[in-house]
């Protein structure tokens, strides 16, 4: 990010467009949700990118709140039978969840890049190994 050839970019703009978080030009995804190995434009390695279930969680939460408001407004004003909700409301909510997955994934990867996210590294402090006072042995 200190590279003058690649100034810091707006994470929301590059993320929602599913573009490289460093150069803003190269595509971030191949296929529907698969993250590329690297940017074809600037060569940024996307090995750091692991949004896990974040896009699905945020997408379902966002669509759930907005969808429930729309569902209740539709229900209380029109009073349709249940089958109408199955034919109209359920497919709309499903499509809306799928529509927001790509932009949210791009945004989360951009945020991971800007905040220098890395996989967790665990190390033992040695307090629970052999000879630890917490590990007592019975002598018979």
KAUR-V664959 format. One line per field, one symbol per residue. ss: DSSP state (H for helix, E for strand, C for the rest). A space follows every 50 residues. Layout:
BEGIN
ss=???
END
This chain:
BEGIN
ss=CCCCCCCCCCHHHHHHCCECCCCCCCECEECCCEECCECCCCCCEHHHCC CCCHHHHHHHHHHHHHHHHHHHHHHHHHCCCHHHHHHHHHHHHHHHHHHH HHHHHHHHHHHHHHCCCCCCCCCCCCCCCCCCCCCCCCCC
END
